[in-house]
């Protein structure tokens, strides 16, 4: 994403403090350009959050996205009007999104955005994280709510000779332990079929810690499923500091579990990965910190 967007409003007028933790840079010589990936739970826009309500922080969300310039962006808790506002703010974005309640506009979306100048769409779709993933609005296992994953298959216009990219974005249930585990297994199986012959990129709010069964179900070696790398662990094998990705709108909250992840297949080189601790005028853009990764094809 380059040179996108409208005016920054109060975001540009505020003093912003940027703290990215942890991060790494590795040198790489490749023919294909880098792909910049961001995942961000933007908090649903009708929440009664007072000073942190969507209209008061919308420009900060746009600003943190604009600052990183992602080529691929996965958002969670996105309502239809928030999707539309993001598309207005970033005119070269295209989106694939469906409301989890009806498969159209109702309910939260696990929206995927991609740069239309960079990528050509080949296919797209949605999975409900349930025993009946093709049924809109279906709720699985012990989940408190219907949950959804959205995917898009893309060809890189700048490197059309490369394998396509299968980009999948998900939001796991916040209550159901079994639902989170089964959702991870469903996604891993789905990547094997939807992503056959593709480079894989996975983003999401997984509501689970690094030591959890859902994390293992996604990232542990499994001969029957495509291998995935945790991009942050590929970049920073050992934790170097607090890694919380949920902040509850508290800019000092960095302790806790890392529940937002970016995964990729091993045919990517992880050039950099980070948790973005941007604070704007004393406030966080959302109640989750964004997570980012920069990838290049091997």
C-alpha positions as protocol buffer text, in pm:
chain_id: "A"
residue {
  index: 1
  type: UNK
  ca { x: 0 y: 0 z: 0 }
}
residue {
  index: 2
  type: UNK
  ca { x: 159 y: 326 z: -110 }
}
residue {
  index: 3
  type: UNK
  ca { x: 29 y: 683 z: -111 }
}
residue {
  index: 4
  type: UNK
  ca { x: -322 y: 587 z: -5 }
}
residue {
  index: 5
  type: UNK
  ca { x: -582 y: 769 z: 191 }
}
residue {
  index: 6
  type: UNK
  ca { x: -757 y: 1091 z: 262 }
}
residue {
  index: 7
  type: UNK
  ca { x: -678 y: 1354 z: 523 }
}
residue {
  index: 8
  type: UNK
  ca { x: -550 y: 1236 z: 858 }
}
residue {
  index: 9
  type: UNK
  ca { x: -764 y: 1474 z: 1066 }
}
residue {
  index: 10
  type: UNK
  ca { x: -673 y: 1501 z: 1430 }
}
residue {
  index: 11
  type: UNK
  ca { x: -439 y: 1203 z: 1403 }
}
residue {
  index: 12
  type: UNK
  ca { x: -178 y: 1415 z: 1228 }
}
residue {
  index: 13
  type: UNK
  ca { x: -226 y: 1694 z: 1479 }
}
residue {
  index: 14
  type: UNK
  ca { x: -170 y: 1474 z: 1782 }
}
residue {
  index: 15
  type: UNK
  ca { x: 167 y: 1388 z: 1926 }
}
residue {
  index: 16
  type: UNK
  ca { x: 212 y: 1015 z: 1871 }
}
residue {
  index: 17
  type: UNK
  ca { x: 449 y: 785 z: 2052 }
}
residue {
  index: 18
  type: UNK
  ca { x: 558 y: 479 z: 1853 }
}
residue {
  index: 19
  type: UNK
  ca { x: 697 y: 175 z: 2028 }
}
residue {
  index: 20
  type: UNK
  ca { x: 737 y: -143 z: 1826 }
}
residue {
  index: 21
  type: UNK
  ca { x: 815 y: -452 z: 2032 }
}
residue {
  index: 22
  type: UNK
  ca { x: 960 y: -692 z: 1949 }
}
residue {
  index: 23
  type: UNK
  ca { x: 1099 y: -660 z: 1596 }
}
residue {
  index: 24
  type: UNK
  ca { x: 1379 y: -784 z: 1380 }
}
residue {
  index: 25
  type: UNK
  ca { x: 1531 y: -705 z: 1042 }
}
residue {
  index: 26
  type: UNK
  ca { x: 1722 y: -956 z: 833 }
}
residue {
  index: 27
  type: UNK
  ca { x: 1897 y: -889 z: 504 }
}
residue {
  index: 28
  type: UNK
  ca { x: 1749 y: -1067 z: 204 }
}
residue {
  index: 29
  type: UNK
  ca { x: 1822 y: -1061 z: -164 }
}
residue {
  index: 30
  type: UNK
  ca { x: 1515 y: -1159 z: -361 }
}
residue {
  index: 31
  type: UNK
  ca { x: 1365 y: -1087 z: -701 }
}
residue {
  index: 32
  type: UNK
  ca { x: 1008 y: -1052 z: -580 }
}
residue {
  index: 33
  type: UNK
  ca { x: 904 y: -750 z: -372 }
}
residue {
  index: 34
  type: UNK
  ca { x: 818 y: -774 z: -6 }
}
residue {
  index: 35
  type: UNK
  ca { x: 460 y: -828 z: 112 }
}
residue {
  index: 36
  type: UNK
  ca { x: 367 y: -630 z: 422 }
}
residue {
  index: 37
  type: UNK
  ca { x: 100 y: -793 z: 640 }
}
residue {
  index: 38
  type: UNK
  ca { x: -99 y: -644 z: 928 }
}
residue {
  index: 39
  type: UNK
  ca { x: -362 y: -792 z: 1160 }
}
residue {
  index: 40
  type: UNK
  ca { x: -578 y: -568 z: 1379 }
}
residue {
  index: 41
  type: UNK
  ca { x: -891 y: -622 z: 1585 }
}
residue {
  index: 42
  type: UNK
  ca { x: -1048 y: -279 z: 1533 }
}
residue {
  index: 43
  type: UNK
  ca { x: -1325 y: -324 z: 1799 }
}
residue {
  index: 44
  type: UNK
  ca { x: -1681 y: -320 z: 1668 }
}
residue {
  index: 45
  type: UNK
  ca { x: -1797 y: 29 z: 1587 }
}
residue {
  index: 46
  type: UNK
  ca { x: -2123 y: 35 z: 1783 }
}
residue {
  index: 47
  type: UNK
  ca { x: -1963 y: -52 z: 2119 }
}
residue {
  index: 48
  type: UNK
  ca { x: -2042 y: 197 z: 2396 }
}
residue {
  index: 49
  type: UNK
  ca { x: -1679 y: 277 z: 2467 }
}
residue {
  index: 50
  type: UNK
  ca { x: -1710 y: 642 z: 2571 }
}
residue {
  index: 51
  type: UNK
  ca { x: -1392 y: 829 z: 2481 }
}
residue {
  index: 52
  type: UNK
  ca { x: -1274 y: 519 z: 2297 }
}
residue {
  index: 53
  type: UNK
  ca { x: -1584 y: 488 z: 2080 }
}
residue {
  index: 54
  type: UNK
  ca { x: -1519 y: 440 z: 1710 }
}
residue {
  index: 55
  type: UNK
  ca { x: -1584 y: 801 z: 1596 }
}
residue {
  index: 56
  type: UNK
  ca { x: -1322 y: 924 z: 1845 }
}
residue {
  index: 57
  type: UNK
  ca { x: -1048 y: 683 z: 1734 }
}
residue {
  index: 58
  type: UNK
  ca { x: -1130 y: 612 z: 1371 }
}
residue {
  index: 59
  type: UNK
  ca { x: -852 y: 842 z: 1243 }
}
residue {
  index: 60
  type: UNK
  ca { x: -603 y: 675 z: 1479 }
}
residue {
  index: 61
  type: UNK
  ca { x: -688 y: 335 z: 1329 }
}
residue {
  index: 62
  type: UNK
  ca { x: -646 y: 478 z: 980 }
}
residue {
  index: 63
  type: UNK
  ca { x: -320 y: 637 z: 1089 }
}
residue {
  index: 64
  type: UNK
  ca { x: -163 y: 320 z: 1226 }
}
residue {
  index: 65
  type: UNK
  ca { x: -261 y: 134 z: 909 }
}
residue {
  index: 66
  type: UNK
  ca { x: -128 y: 415 z: 693 }
}
residue {
  index: 67
  type: UNK
  ca { x: 197 y: 423 z: 888 }
}
residue {
  index: 68
  type: UNK
  ca { x: 273 y: 56 z: 821 }
}
residue {
  index: 69
  type: UNK
  ca { x: 137 y: 58 z: 464 }
}
residue {
  index: 70
  type: UNK
  ca { x: 23 y: -306 z: 453 }
}
residue {
  index: 71
  type: UNK
  ca { x: -29 y: -488 z: 126 }
}
residue {
  index: 72
  type: UNK
  ca { x: -253 y: -735 z: 311 }
}
residue {
  index: 73
  type: UNK
  ca { x: -466 y: -635 z: 610 }
}
residue {
  index: 74
  type: UNK
  ca { x: -683 y: -865 z: 821 }
}
residue {
  index: 75
  type: UNK
  ca { x: -928 y: -698 z: 1059 }
}
residue {
  index: 76
  type: UNK
  ca { x: -1155 y: -851 z: 1320 }
}
residue {
  index: 77
  type: UNK
  ca { x: -1482 y: -726 z: 1476 }
}
residue {
  index: 78
  type: UNK
  ca { x: -1538 y: -519 z: 1162 }
}
residue {
  index: 79
  type: UNK
  ca { x: -1893 y: -399 z: 1100 }
}
residue {
  index: 80
  type: UNK
  ca { x: -2012 y: -320 z: 749 }
}
residue {
  index: 81
  type: UNK
  ca { x: -1988 y: 57 z: 796 }
}
residue {
  index: 82
  type: UNK
  ca { x: -1633 y: 24 z: 933 }
}
residue {
  index: 83
  type: UNK
  ca { x: -1536 y: -183 z: 627 }
}
residue {
  index: 84
  type: UNK
  ca { x: -1678 y: 90 z: 406 }
}
residue {
  index: 85
  type: UNK
  ca { x: -1497 y: 366 z: 595 }
}
residue {
  index: 86
  type: UNK
  ca { x: -1168 y: 180 z: 557 }
}
residue {
  index: 87
  type: UNK
  ca { x: -1230 y: 144 z: 183 }
}
residue {
  index: 88
  type: UNK
  ca { x: -1299 y: 517 z: 160 }
}
residue {
  index: 89
  type: UNK
  ca { x: -985 y: 603 z: 355 }
}
residue {
  index: 90
  type: UNK
  ca { x: -771 y: 369 z: 144 }
}
residue {
  index: 91
  type: UNK
  ca { x: -892 y: 394 z: -216 }
}
residue {
  index: 92
  type: UNK
  ca { x: -657 y: 128 z: -354 }
}
residue {
  index: 93
  type: UNK
  ca { x: -787 y: -131 z: -109 }
}
residue {
  index: 94
  type: UNK
  ca { x: -1036 y: -397 z: -208 }
}
residue {
  index: 95
  type: UNK
  ca { x: -1213 y: -603 z: 59 }
}
residue {
  index: 96
  type: UNK
  ca { x: -1366 y: -946 z: 101 }
}
residue {
  index: 97
  type: UNK
  ca { x: -1599 y: -953 z: 400 }
}
residue {
  index: 98
  type: UNK
  ca { x: -1923 y: -1110 z: 518 }
}
residue {
  index: 99
  type: UNK
  ca { x: -2125 y: -1060 z: 834 }
}
residue {
  index: 100
  type: UNK
  ca { x: -2099 y: -1363 z: 1057 }
}
residue {
  index: 101
  type: UNK
  ca { x: -2473 y: -1361 z: 1130 }
}
residue {
  index: 102
  type: UNK
  ca { x: -2606 y: -1396 z: 776 }
}
residue {
  index: 103
  type: UNK
  ca { x: -2311 y: -1417 z: 536 }
}
residue {
  index: 104
  type: UNK
  ca { x: -2394 y: -1076 z: 397 }
}
residue {
  index: 105
  type: UNK
  ca { x: -2396 y: -754 z: 599 }
}
residue {
  index: 106
  type: UNK
  ca { x: -2523 y: -851 z: 945 }
}
residue {
  index: 107
  type: UNK
  ca { x: -2280 y: -897 z: 1229 }
}
residue {
  index: 108
  type: UNK
  ca { x: -1908 y: -871 z: 1276 }
}
residue {
  index: 109
  type: UNK
  ca { x: -1674 y: -952 z: 990 }
}
residue {
  index: 110
  type: UNK
  ca { x: -1326 y: -1100 z: 971 }
}
residue {
  index: 111
  type: UNK
  ca { x: -1253 y: -875 z: 675 }
}
residue {
  index: 112
  type: UNK
  ca { x: -956 y: -911 z: 444 }
}
residue {
  index: 113
  type: UNK
  ca { x: -823 y: -610 z: 258 }
}
residue {
  index: 114
  type: UNK
  ca { x: -566 y: -616 z: -20 }
}
residue {
  index: 115
  type: UNK
  ca { x: -401 y: -361 z: -245 }
}
residue {
  index: 116
  type: UNK
  ca { x: -571 y: -380 z: -587 }
}
residue {
  index: 117
  type: UNK
  ca { x: -264 y: -229 z: -752 }
}
residue {
  index: 118
  type: UNK
  ca { x: -47 y: -506 z: -609 }
}
residue {
  index: 119
  type: UNK
  ca { x: -278 y: -807 z: -632 }
}
residue {
  index: 120
  type: UNK
  ca { x: -527 y: -963 z: -871 }
}
residue {
  index: 121
  type: UNK
  ca { x: -806 y: -1162 z: -701 }
}
residue {
  index: 122
  type: UNK
  ca { x: -853 y: -1519 z: -819 }
}
residue {
  index: 123
  type: UNK
  ca { x: -1108 y: -1659 z: -573 }
}
residue {
  index: 124
  type: UNK
  ca { x: -1254 y: -1589 z: -228 }
}
residue {
  index: 125
  type: UNK
  ca { x: -1493 y: -1723 z: 31 }
}
residue {
  index: 126
  type: UNK
  ca { x: -1588 y: -1768 z: 396 }
}
residue {
  index: 127
  type: UNK
  ca { x: -1583 y: -2043 z: 657 }
}
residue {
  index: 128
  type: UNK
  ca { x: -1805 y: -2047 z: 963 }
}
residue {
  index: 129
  type: UNK
  ca { x: -1605 y: -2191 z: 1249 }
}
residue {
  index: 130
  type: UNK
  ca { x: -1847 y: -2470 z: 1323 }
}
residue {
  index: 131
  type: UNK
  ca { x: -1932 y: -2829 z: 1235 }
}
residue {
  index: 132
  type: UNK
  ca { x: -2111 y: -2686 z: 928 }
}
residue {
  index: 133
  type: UNK
  ca { x: -1862 y: -2428 z: 795 }
}
residue {
  index: 134
  type: UNK
  ca { x: -2065 y: -2362 z: 481 }
}
residue {
  index: 135
  type: UNK
  ca { x: -2378 y: -2257 z: 677 }
}
residue {
  index: 136
  type: UNK
  ca { x: -2399 y: -1880 z: 739 }
}
residue {
  index: 137
  type: UNK
  ca { x: -2453 y: -1793 z: 1103 }
}
residue {
  index: 138
  type: UNK
  ca { x: -2371 y: -2140 z: 1234 }
}
residue {
  index: 139
  type: UNK
  ca { x: -2223 y: -2159 z: 1582 }
}
residue {
  index: 140
  type: UNK
  ca { x: -1979 y: -2437 z: 1658 }
}
residue {
  index: 141
  type: UNK
  ca { x: -1908 y: -2658 z: 1959 }
}
residue {
  index: 142
  type: UNK
  ca { x: -1911 y: -2456 z: 2284 }
}
residue {
  index: 143
  type: UNK
  ca { x: -1873 y: -2115 z: 2119 }
}
residue {
  index: 144
  type: UNK
  ca { x: -2071 y: -1826 z: 2264 }
}
residue {
  index: 145
  type: UNK
  ca { x: -2124 y: -1668 z: 1922 }
}
residue {
  index: 146
  type: UNK
  ca { x: -2105 y: -1750 z: 1553 }
}
residue {
  index: 147
  type: UNK
  ca { x: -1746 y: -1711 z: 1435 }
}
residue {
  index: 148
  type: UNK
  ca { x: -1613 y: -1667 z: 1083 }
}
residue {
  index: 149
  type: UNK
  ca { x: -1297 y: -1684 z: 876 }
}
residue {
  index: 150
  type: UNK
  ca { x: -1263 y: -1513 z: 538 }
}
residue {
  index: 151
  type: UNK
  ca { x: -1013 y: -1596 z: 265 }
}
residue {
  index: 152
  type: UNK
  ca { x: -898 y: -1465 z: -70 }
}
residue {
  index: 153
  type: UNK
  ca { x: -664 y: -1612 z: -330 }
}
residue {
  index: 154
  type: UNK
  ca { x: -443 y: -1354 z: -498 }
}
residue {
  index: 155
  type: UNK
  ca { x: -192 y: -1326 z: -779 }
}
residue {
  index: 156
  type: UNK
  ca { x: 91 y: -1079 z: -723 }
}
residue {
  index: 157
  type: UNK
  ca { x: 81 y: -841 z: -1020 }
}
residue {
  index: 158
  type: UNK
  ca { x: 446 y: -747 z: -961 }
}
residue {
  index: 159
  type: UNK
  ca { x: 559 y: -1111 z: -973 }
}
residue {
  index: 160
  type: UNK
  ca { x: 298 y: -1305 z: -1173 }
}
residue {
  index: 161
  type: UNK
  ca { x: 538 y: -1596 z: -1210 }
}
residue {
  index: 162
  type: UNK
  ca { x: 519 y: -1663 z: -836 }
}
residue {
  index: 163
  type: UNK
  ca { x: 272 y: -1904 z: -677 }
}
residue {
  index: 164
  type: UNK
  ca { x: -60 y: -1740 z: -579 }
}
residue {
  index: 165
  type: UNK
  ca { x: -115 y: -1627 z: -222 }
}
residue {
  index: 166
  type: UNK
  ca { x: -394 y: -1773 z: -9 }
}
residue {
  index: 167
  type: UNK
  ca { x: -470 y: -1513 z: 260 }
}
residue {
  index: 168
  type: UNK
  ca { x: -704 y: -1621 z: 542 }
}
residue {
  index: 169
  type: UNK
  ca { x: -819 y: -1409 z: 836 }
}
residue {
  index: 170
  type: UNK
  ca { x: -1009 y: -1544 z: 1139 }
}
residue {
  index: 171
  type: UNK
  ca { x: -1158 y: -1452 z: 1475 }
}
residue {
  index: 172
  type: UNK
  ca { x: -1186 y: -1735 z: 1728 }
}
residue {
  index: 173
  type: UNK
  ca { x: -1443 y: -1748 z: 2006 }
}
residue {
  index: 174
  type: UNK
  ca { x: -1362 y: -1576 z: 2333 }
}
residue {
  index: 175
  type: UNK
  ca { x: -1541 y: -1833 z: 2554 }
}
residue {
  index: 176
  type: UNK
  ca { x: -1540 y: -2181 z: 2404 }
}
residue {
  index: 177
  type: UNK
  ca { x: -1214 y: -2367 z: 2463 }
}
residue {
  index: 178
  type: UNK
  ca { x: -1322 y: -2657 z: 2245 }
}
residue {
  index: 179
  type: UNK
  ca { x: -1445 y: -2415 z: 1980 }
}
residue {
  index: 180
  type: UNK
  ca { x: -1102 y: -2252 z: 1961 }
}
residue {
  index: 181
  type: UNK
  ca { x: -927 y: -2586 z: 1924 }
}
residue {
  index: 182
  type: UNK
  ca { x: -1170 y: -2719 z: 1665 }
}
residue {
  index: 183
  type: UNK
  ca { x: -1157 y: -2388 z: 1478 }
}
residue {
  index: 184
  type: UNK
  ca { x: -778 y: -2418 z: 1454 }
}
residue {
  index: 185
  type: UNK
  ca { x: -809 y: -2773 z: 1324 }
}
residue {
  index: 186
  type: UNK
  ca { x: -1072 y: -2664 z: 1071 }
}
residue {
  index: 187
  type: UNK
  ca { x: -852 y: -2385 z: 941 }
}
residue {
  index: 188
  type: UNK
  ca { x: -548 y: -2610 z: 914 }
}
residue {
  index: 189
  type: UNK
  ca { x: -752 y: -2861 z: 710 }
}
residue {
  index: 190
  type: UNK
  ca { x: -900 y: -2583 z: 498 }
}
residue {
  index: 191
  type: UNK
  ca { x: -558 y: -2443 z: 416 }
}
residue {
  index: 192
  type: UNK
  ca { x: -460 y: -2782 z: 280 }
}
residue {
  index: 193
  type: UNK
  ca { x: -742 y: -2769 z: 24 }
}
residue {
  index: 194
  type: UNK
  ca { x: -801 y: -2399 z: -40 }
}
residue {
  index: 195
  type: UNK
  ca { x: -429 y: -2326 z: -38 }
}
residue {
  index: 196
  type: UNK
  ca { x: -304 y: -2611 z: -252 }
}
residue {
  index: 197
  type: UNK
  ca { x: -24 y: -2475 z: -469 }
}
residue {
  index: 198
  type: UNK
  ca { x: -29 y: -2139 z: -288 }
}
residue {
  index: 199
  type: UNK
  ca { x: 189 y: -1947 z: -50 }
}
residue {
  index: 200
  type: UNK
  ca { x: -6 y: -1910 z: 274 }
}
residue {
  index: 201
  type: UNK
  ca { x: -70 y: -1608 z: 494 }
}
residue {
  index: 202
  type: UNK
  ca { x: -284 y: -1637 z: 808 }
}
residue {
  index: 203
  type: UNK
  ca { x: -397 y: -1353 z: 1034 }
}
residue {
  index: 204
  type: UNK
  ca { x: -638 y: -1333 z: 1322 }
}
residue {
  index: 205
  type: UNK
  ca { x: -747 y: -1273 z: 1676 }
}
residue {
  index: 206
  type: UNK
  ca { x: -728 y: -1626 z: 1813 }
}
residue {
  index: 207
  type: UNK
  ca { x: -820 y: -1554 z: 2177 }
}
residue {
  index: 208
  type: UNK
  ca { x: -558 y: -1809 z: 2283 }
}
residue {
  index: 209
  type: UNK
  ca { x: -202 y: -1797 z: 2414 }
}
residue {
  index: 210
  type: UNK
  ca { x: 114 y: -1929 z: 2258 }
}
residue {
  index: 211
  type: UNK
  ca { x: 118 y: -2231 z: 2489 }
}
residue {
  index: 212
  type: UNK
  ca { x: -244 y: -2323 z: 2410 }
}
residue {
  index: 213
  type: UNK
  ca { x: -383 y: -2623 z: 2220 }
}
residue {
  index: 214
  type: UNK
  ca { x: -521 y: -2400 z: 1939 }
}
residue {
  index: 215
  type: UNK
  ca { x: -174 y: -2255 z: 1883 }
}
residue {
  index: 216
  type: UNK
  ca { x: -28 y: -2606 z: 1863 }
}
residue {
  index: 217
  type: UNK
  ca { x: -306 y: -2715 z: 1627 }
}
residue {
  index: 218
  type: UNK
  ca { x: -209 y: -2435 z: 1389 }
}
residue {
  index: 219
  type: UNK
  ca { x: 168 y: -2436 z: 1415 }
}
residue {
  index: 220
  type: UNK
  ca { x: 282 y: -2783 z: 1528 }
}
residue {
  index: 221
  type: UNK
  ca { x: 424 y: -3016 z: 1264 }
}
residue {
  index: 222
  type: UNK
  ca { x: 153 y: -3229 z: 1108 }
}
residue {
  index: 223
  type: UNK
  ca { x: 224 y: -3453 z: 810 }
}
residue {
  index: 224
  type: UNK
  ca { x: -141 y: -3425 z: 700 }
}
residue {
  index: 225
  type: UNK
  ca { x: -154 y: -3043 z: 700 }
}
residue {
  index: 226
  type: UNK
  ca { x: 51 y: -2762 z: 546 }
}
residue {
  index: 227
  type: UNK
  ca { x: 328 y: -2633 z: 770 }
}
residue {
  index: 228
  type: UNK
  ca { x: 283 y: -2287 z: 918 }
}
residue {
  index: 229
  type: UNK
  ca { x: 535 y: -2058 z: 1082 }
}
residue {
  index: 230
  type: UNK
  ca { x: 453 y: -1811 z: 1358 }
}
residue {
  index: 231
  type: UNK
  ca { x: 612 y: -1502 z: 1201 }
}
residue {
  index: 232
  type: UNK
  ca { x: 699 y: -1338 z: 1533 }
}
residue {
  index: 233
  type: UNK
  ca { x: 873 y: -1652 z: 1657 }
}
residue {
  index: 234
  type: UNK
  ca { x: 1050 y: -1691 z: 1323 }
}
residue {
  index: 235
  type: UNK
  ca { x: 1183 y: -1337 z: 1366 }
}
residue {
  index: 236
  type: UNK
  ca { x: 1233 y: -1344 z: 1744 }
}
residue {
  index: 237
  type: UNK
  ca { x: 1278 y: -1706 z: 1858 }
}
residue {
  index: 238
  type: UNK
  ca { x: 1284 y: -1610 z: 2227 }
}
residue {
  index: 239
  type: UNK
  ca { x: 1062 y: -1348 z: 2383 }
}
residue {
  index: 240
  type: UNK
  ca { x: 1254 y: -1030 z: 2458 }
}
residue {
  index: 241
  type: UNK
  ca { x: 983 y: -847 z: 2651 }
}
residue {
  index: 242
  type: UNK
  ca { x: 610 y: -819 z: 2717 }
}
residue {
  index: 243
  type: UNK
  ca { x: 406 y: -952 z: 2427 }
}
residue {
  index: 244
  type: UNK
  ca { x: 43 y: -882 z: 2513 }
}
residue {
  index: 245
  type: UNK
  ca { x: -168 y: -794 z: 2211 }
}
residue {
  index: 246
  type: UNK
  ca { x: -488 y: -710 z: 2402 }
}
residue {
  index: 247
  type: UNK
  ca { x: -467 y: -377 z: 2584 }
}
residue {
  index: 248
  type: UNK
  ca { x: -828 y: -296 z: 2680 }
}
residue {
  index: 249
  type: UNK
  ca { x: -768 y: 65 z: 2565 }
}
residue {
  index: 250
  type: UNK
  ca { x: -496 y: 102 z: 2830 }
}
residue {
  index: 251
  type: UNK
  ca { x: -176 y: 232 z: 2665 }
}
residue {
  index: 252
  type: UNK
  ca { x: 34 y: 101 z: 2953 }
}
residue {
  index: 253
  type: UNK
  ca { x: -98 y: -253 z: 2917 }
}
residue {
  index: 254
  type: UNK
  ca { x: 171 y: -461 z: 2749 }
}
residue {
  index: 255
  type: UNK
  ca { x: 180 y: -756 z: 2991 }
}
residue {
  index: 256
  type: UNK
  ca { x: -23 y: -1064 z: 2920 }
}
residue {
  index: 257
  type: UNK
  ca { x: -69 y: -1314 z: 2640 }
}
residue {
  index: 258
  type: UNK
  ca { x: -8 y: -1276 z: 2270 }
}
residue {
  index: 259
  type: UNK
  ca { x: -346 y: -1372 z: 2122 }
}
residue {
  index: 260
  type: UNK
  ca { x: -314 y: -1205 z: 1779 }
}
residue {
  index: 261
  type: UNK
  ca { x: -87 y: -1389 z: 1537 }
}
residue {
  index: 262
  type: UNK
  ca { x: 37 y: -1379 z: 1179 }
}
residue {
  index: 263
  type: UNK
  ca { x: 130 y: -1713 z: 1027 }
}
residue {
  index: 264
  type: UNK
  ca { x: 286 y: -1802 z: 695 }
}
residue {
  index: 265
  type: UNK
  ca { x: 405 y: -2105 z: 501 }
}
residue {
  index: 266
  type: UNK
  ca { x: 780 y: -2183 z: 499 }
}
residue {
  index: 267
  type: UNK
  ca { x: 816 y: -2066 z: 140 }
}
residue {
  index: 268
  type: UNK
  ca { x: 818 y: -1712 z: 280 }
}
residue {
  index: 269
  type: UNK
  ca { x: 1122 y: -1549 z: 438 }
}
residue {
  index: 270
  type: UNK
  ca { x: 1020 y: -1351 z: 748 }
}
residue {
  index: 271
  type: UNK
  ca { x: 1213 y: -1027 z: 707 }
}
residue {
  index: 272
  type: UNK
  ca { x: 1052 y: -855 z: 1008 }
}
residue {
  index: 273
  type: UNK
  ca { x: 773 y: -909 z: 1260 }
}
residue {
  index: 274
  type: UNK
  ca { x: 648 y: -690 z: 1542 }
}
residue {
  index: 275
  type: UNK
  ca { x: 378 y: -580 z: 1784 }
}
residue {
  index: 276
  type: UNK
  ca { x: 300 y: -214 z: 1718 }
}
residue {
  index: 277
  type: UNK
  ca { x: 264 y: -12 z: 2039 }
}
residue {
  index: 278
  type: UNK
  ca { x: 153 y: 312 z: 1877 }
}
residue {
  index: 279
  type: UNK
  ca { x: -19 y: 554 z: 2117 }
}
residue {
  index: 280
  type: UNK
  ca { x: -194 y: 863 z: 1981 }
}
residue {
  index: 281
  type: UNK
  ca { x: -261 y: 1155 z: 2215 }
}
residue {
  index: 282
  type: UNK
  ca { x: -247 y: 918 z: 2511 }
}
residue {
  index: 283
  type: UNK
  ca { x: -487 y: 666 z: 2361 }
}
residue {
  index: 284
  type: UNK
  ca { x: -457 y: 336 z: 2177 }
}
residue {
  index: 285
  type: UNK
  ca { x: -612 y: 308 z: 1830 }
}
residue {
  index: 286
  type: UNK
  ca { x: -803 y: -4 z: 1939 }
}
residue {
  index: 287
  type: UNK
  ca { x: -830 y: -241 z: 2234 }
}
residue {
  index: 288
  type: UNK
  ca { x: -579 y: -470 z: 2060 }
}
residue {
  index: 289
  type: UNK
  ca { x: -230 y: -378 z: 1950 }
}
residue {
  index: 290
  type: UNK
  ca { x: -170 y: -431 z: 1577 }
}
residue {
  index: 291
  type: UNK
  ca { x: 68 y: -709 z: 1476 }
}
residue {
  index: 292
  type: UNK
  ca { x: 274 y: -689 z: 1158 }
}
residue {
  index: 293
  type: UNK
  ca { x: 507 y: -897 z: 943 }
}
residue {
  index: 294
  type: UNK
  ca { x: 711 y: -830 z: 632 }
}
residue {
  index: 295
  type: UNK
  ca { x: 755 y: -1132 z: 406 }
}
residue {
  index: 296
  type: UNK
  ca { x: 950 y: -1209 z: 88 }
}
residue {
  index: 297
  type: UNK
  ca { x: 921 y: -1525 z: -122 }
}
residue {
  index: 298
  type: UNK
  ca { x: 1206 y: -1771 z: -84 }
}
